[in-house]
């Protein structure tokens, strides 16, 4: 078991007494008493703070890690004035006004060579090579006529053309990346260009993950009568890894209250967050909710979304807890919009919710108001070259095929009761959620 101090067990902002159900968020509830999605996500995030601990990483291992501190440029980028093209370096003052100019070619510099000094004349130069001292303009080789040790430069050359000045991309002492940034490949390229070989990253949150259900079987095992394979854990494990977590996969737990409580306590002792799927509704065999109450607290557990209403948020033995539903689509939605921002907060990541873009609908839909609904759709090009969203025929919350065979989610707000073909609606591609 991992030491609590090492794992940053201070992640929970407000530990609650065991056996309590919190009932705040009065301003974030619908007429039916459900907590709105925005209020649920905000409340979950507000209850935790970033875990402690940092690690020094080489750039080769830093993709996707969260910066622990702002990065300041140790030098100018580029570090010296250089040519943006293959051509000729000149002094602009040496050009004739409004006419072509012939200048002798005095030398040449390749990329990687030391800079020269230019008096009156032209200097052959190649892309990336340091500009000779005294030169202030580069003329592309395609625009000149060269021969017999001289070059004829056209009229109309602009002063400073094709010249990359030292520090024009990044100046020494400038903040180039803020603390909390989840590093991307282009970020690593920038850091490498600045000569940085290592970064200080936050420790990754350690997340305990398990599924519950007597009907669940591990993939690859024989499937008995009434059994199904556990798909949620495979999906959640991948989503957690993509979100930057270190996953402790605890497997499948059976629907037995006493055993669930013990395993929850064990998971909480070595992790920063506990996530389960299944068992958080109100059925006779849904024991996760009771087990959480026996060793911690539930802050909320009914969210106004479809699919995914039974989402439990609370704590177990002082560690944040998220209990997701059993249906796979509800698991996906609940993680993307509730667990993901909470995990980002634990990781110290500066997190921005995904931005929806409008799409034209290729379907009509009538529904009840009160819950925010997420419809699985695929994008197609219509006859006029526009993009249209087609709803997947698998509408149930248990349809994994509808997730795998679609491009993203159309979002219907709580007050929308009907949409028609041709209407515009917000669309979130899966790439924005994962």
N, C-alpha and C positions, 0 to 999 in steps of 0.2 A: 504494500500500500504506500502511496506517495505521501510525503510529509505535507501537512496542511500549509505550513509557512512557505514552503517551496512552491506550492501550486497557487499561491495567491488567494487563500480562502477568504479574503476580504471583499470578494466580488459583490456580495449581497449588501445593498445599502441599508435596508430596514428589516432585519430578521423579525419574524412574527412568532407568537406563541403557538406551540403545537395544538392542533385540533381546532383552529379557527378558520373561518371563511371571511375574507375581507369583502366589504360591499361599498366601496367608495365609487367615484366616477359618476356621481349623480348627473352631471352635465354631459356625460358621454354615453347616455343610454337612449335606446329607441323607445317607442310607445309600448313595445312588447316586453321591455325590461332587459333586452339584450344590450351588451356593451358594443358600441360602434367599433369598427376596425381601427380607425385612426386613434380613438381613445385607448383601445386595448394595447396597440403597439407602443404608443407614447408612455402609457403607464408601465408596461413591462420594462422599457428602457430606463425609465426614471428610477426604478428600484435597484439598479445595479450601477457599479462604476468600474472602470478599467482594472483588470487584475495587475498585480505587481510582477516585476521581473523583466529583464531584457537579455538579449544575447547578441554577440558580435558574429556577423555572418559574412562570408565572401560573397561577392556579387553573383557568382554562379548558383548560390543557394537562396538568393533573396527575392526571387520572383514571387509575388503574392503575399509577402510578409509586410507587416505594418511598421512604419518608421517610428522609432521611439522619440526622436528629437528632430528638429528642423535641420536640414542640410544646407550649409553655407559654402558657397563656391570658394575653394582655396586659391584659385587662379582665374585669369581671364579665359574666356572661350569665344573665339579661337585665341590661343596664347600669343599670337603675333599676326600682323597684317599679312594676308596671303591672297593669291589670285583665285578667282572663282572660275576662270576659264584658261584654256591654252591660248596664248596670245603674246602681246608685247606691252611691257610696262613703260610708261612715259611720264614726263612732267607736263601737266596740262598747259602750263605757261609757254611751252615750246611750240605749241600748235599755232599755225597761221589762222587768223580769223576768217571764217567763211570760205576757206579753200583747203585743198589737200596739202599735206605736209610730208616732205621726205626727210627721214632721220636715219643716221647711221646706226647699225645694230652693234652695240658695244660688248655684249656678252650674253650669257644664258644661265638660268637657274632652274634646276629640277626640284621636285618635291623631296624634302629631306635634307637639302643642302643649306648651308649657311647663307644668310642674306648678304647681298652686295650693296654697293653704293653707286647711284646713277648721277652722272653729270648730264649735260645736254646730249640727247640721243634717245635710242630705244633699247630695251633689254628684253631678250627672248625669255619667256617665262611660261611655266606649265601649271596646271590646276593644283592648288594646294601648296605651291612653292612660296616661300617668304618674299614679299615685295621688296625690291631694293630701296634702301634709304634714299629719300629725295623724290621717289616716284609717287604719284597720287592718282593715276588712272591706268586702267588696263584696257587695251583694244583687242577684241577677238581676232584670232588669226584668219577667220573667214572674211573679215572686213578689210583686210589690208592686201597690198601687193608687195611681195618680198622678192629680193634678188640683188646680186652684186654687193652684198654686205650692207644693204640699206633696206628700208621698208617705207612704203608710201601709205600714209594714214589718211582716211577719208575726212571730209568736212563734216561737221555736226557731231563730233565726239563729245560726250558729256563728261564733265569733271567728276572723278570718283567712280566712273563706270567699272563694273566687274571687280571691285575691290572689296574684300572682306576685312574690316578693321578689327584689330585686337579688342576683345571684350564686347563686340557688337551682339553676340548671342547671349552671353552671360558675363557680367562684370564681377571681378573679384570682390568678395564680401557680400554678394547678393544672396538672399535666400532662394534656393532653387526648388526645393521640395519641402512642404510643411510637415510637421509632426502629425502623425495619424494617417498619412497617405499609405494606401495599399499599393505596393510597388508593382508597376507594369513593365513589360519589356522595354518600352521607350524610355521609361525612367532609368532603368539600368544602363541603357545606352548613354544617357546624359551623364550619369555618374562616372561611367568608365571614361568618357571624353574628358572629364575633369580630373582624371587620374586617381579616383577613389577606388580602392580595391575591396573595401569592407564597409558595411553599414551596421548601425546599432538598431536592431529590431525589437519590438515587443515580443514577449513570450506568447506563444499560441495558446488560446484557451483549450483546456482539456475537457472534452465533452463525453459523458457517459451516455451510451445509446443502447436501448433495448426495445424489443417488441413484446407485446403481451397477447396471449390467446391460446387456449387449449387446441385450437384447430390448426395452428401454424406448424409448418415443417420446414427445416432447412433445405434450400435448393440442393439437388443432387441426391437427396434421400428418397427412399420409396414413399409414394403417396398413398396413405391409407384411406379408408372410407371416411368421408366427411372432412378430410384434411385439405389444406391449401398451402402453397409455398409462401414463405415470408418475403414479400416484395418490398414492403415499406422500409425495412432496415437497409437493404441495398441502396435504395434511392436516397434515403436520408444520409447514409454514410458518405455517398458521393457529394451530396449538397453541402454537408459539413466540411468536407475536405476542400471543396472549391471556395468555401467561405473562410478558409484559413484556420480551421480547427484541427486539433489533434484528437482523434476519436478512440475512445475505449469501448470497443464493441462487446457488450455483455450478453449478446445472444437473445434467445426467446425465453420469456418468463411465463409461467403458467398462471391461470386465473385463480389464485389462491391468496387471500388477503394477508395472512401472516407472513408467508414467504415473500410477498411483494414488499411489505414494509421493511423486512430485514435487508433485502437486496437494494432497496432505495437508500437506506442508511449507509450501506457499504459503498454504493456508487458515489454518494455525496461526500464521503470522507476523502476520496482521492481525486475529485474533479471540480471544475469551476462551474459546470452546468450539467444538469441531468435532463435528457430528452427521452420521452417514451412515445410509442404510438399504440393506440387502442386502449380500451378500458376506462375512458374518462367520461362516458355518458352515464345514464342513470339506470341501466339494465341490471338484472340480478347478478350477472357475471362480470359486470364492469367494476373491478375492485381497485383500480389504480387511484381513483379519487379518494376512496376511504383510506387507502394505505398512506397517501400523502397527508391527509388530515391527521393520521395517527402519529406522524413524526415531523410535521411541519405545518404549513398553512397554504390555503388557496386564496389568492387575491381576486381572481375572476375565472370563470370557466364556461361562459356562454357568450359567444361573439356573433354579431349580426352580419355574418357572411354566408355565402352559399357557393360551393360546399365548404364545410368546416366549422359549423356552429359550436360543437363541443371542444373548445380549446381551453386547457387548464393552465393557468399561470400562477406560480407561487414559489414555495421553497420547501426543501426537505433537509432537515438537520442543518439549517443555515446556508444551504447551497441553492442557487436559483434553479427552478424547475419549470419545464414546459411539457405539458402532456398533449400530444396531438391526437386527432381522431384515428379510427381504424381504416377508413376508406382511403385508398391511395391518392385520389385527386384532392381530397380534403387535407391529407398530409402535406402534399406539395404546396397547396395554397397557404395553409397555416404556417409552414416553415418560411415560405418566401416573404410573407407580409407581417409576421409576428416574431418568429424565432430569429430570422436573419438580422433585423435591426438590433435585437437584444444581444446577439452574439457579437455584432460589430462593436457595440458599446463595451462589452467585456474585453474585446481585443484592443481597445483604444483606437479604433479606426474612425476616421472622419467619414461618416456614412451619409450618403444622399439617397433617398428613396428612388426607385426606378421611375423614369419619366415616360408617361404614356404619349403616344402620338395618335392622331385621329385616322381612322380608316372608314371606308364606305362599306356598309353591310350588304351582304348578298343573301340575307335571310330576314324573316320577320320573327318576332318573339313576343309573347305575352307572359306576364309574370305578376306575382304579388309584390307589393312594395314592402319596405322595412329592412331588407338585407341587401348588402352589396354582393352582386353575383358576378362570378368569373366564368365565362364561356370559352371553351377550347375551340380555336379557329385555325384555319389554314389560309394563307394569302395566295391569291391568284391574280393573274393579269387579265383584264377584260379586253373586249374587242377594240376599245379605244386606247388601250395602253395604260389605263389606270389600274390601281390596285384595289381589290375587293376581298372582303373577309367572308369565308364560307365556314359555317358551323360544322363541327365534327358530328356525325350521327350518333356516336356514343356519348350520351348525355349524363349517364349515371356517375356518381362519385366513386364507384369502384372500377371504372374503365381506365385501365392503364394504357390500353391502345390509343385512347383519345389523347393522352398526353404525348405518347411517343410519335403519333402520326399527325400532330398539329404543330403550328409555328409559334403560338402564343395565346394570350388571353385577352378577350374583349371584356371590358369592365362596364357593368350596368350599375349606376348609382342607386342608392337606397330608394329614391323617389321615382325612379323610372318604372313604369308599369307596362310599356309596350314600345317596341321599335319596329320599324318597317324596312323593307328592302330599299336601299338607297340612302338610309339615314347614316349619319356619322356617329361613331362611338370611339372612346379611348381604347387603344390597343397596346399591350405590353408584350414584346417578344421575349421568348424564354431566355435569350442571351442576356437580357437586362436583369433577369431574376437570378441567374446562376453564377 
